[in-house]
């Protein structure tokens, strides 16, 4: 019985090693040489006079910094751990957009 368990452990270890090596191959950095052709899917920008970006006004002090202040609370959660509970709050900060709210 002990020998069978030892064989099973060896097979599992070999399968994990194969899995790791495959993942490392997939994760390898892509390198390009001079002259390689790279295909990018770009679309031509069609100008539209109504499409204007409005600059945000941020007040900067003498030290070239600004203060982020909480603007709105979006969500609340309580995360339970072994030692207790932690309250989490999702906050929208001043000078940020809705999709940039942080926990």
Secondary structure by P-SEA (a helix, b strand, c coil): caaaaaaaaaaaaaaaaaaaaaaaaaacbbbbcccbbbbbbbbbbbbbccbbbbbbbbbbccccbbbbbbccccbbbbbbcccbbbbbbbbbccccccccccc
